[in-house]
Structures are given as C-alpha cells and as structure tokens.
Amino acid sequence: MYYLASVINFLFTAYNFIIFIRVVMSWVRVDPYNPLVRIVYQLTEPVLAPLRRVIPPAAGLDFSPIVAFFLIELLRRLVMGLLF
C-alpha cells in the first residue's frame, strides 16, 4: 500500500512539474515544433484547455496553471486520504 501511495504521489508531483515547465516555456520563445515542447503541450493541454474556457485570461495573463496546481493538489490530497 505504501508503494502505491508513493507512486501516485510521484505522478502528481511530476505532473505539477510538467505544468511548471509549460509556464516557464510561455515566458521564453520556444520552437513549437520541438518534440519536447510538443510533448509538454500534449500532456498539459487536456487539463489547461477546459480551465481556460472557464477562467479567461485577465490583463493578458493566463491563470489556468495556477488553478490547475490547486486542483491537482486537492485531488492528490483526496486520493492520498482515501488510500490511508
């Protein structure tokens, strides 16, 4: 059971890190055809796109990653609470 909880916790942490990478990539100019950039976009877009529809950008800033961080943390705590 502890091993499963560790793996699940790692996956949540890794996904948060991927979203953070996406945020940093939005601050710098990246090649959208780079395979690593495409992978990051493909992994994060299913979560960020629905949030962007609900929370439109304000003053040119996209707040969907911040909301995603909070929702992922909430989901992580819920899942870990159910495991223990």
Secondary structure, DSSP 8 states (H G I E B T S, - for coil): -HHHHHHHHHHHHHHHHHHHHHHHHHHS---TTSHHHHHHHHHHHHHHHHHHHHS--BTTB--HHHHHHHHHHHHHHHHHHHH-
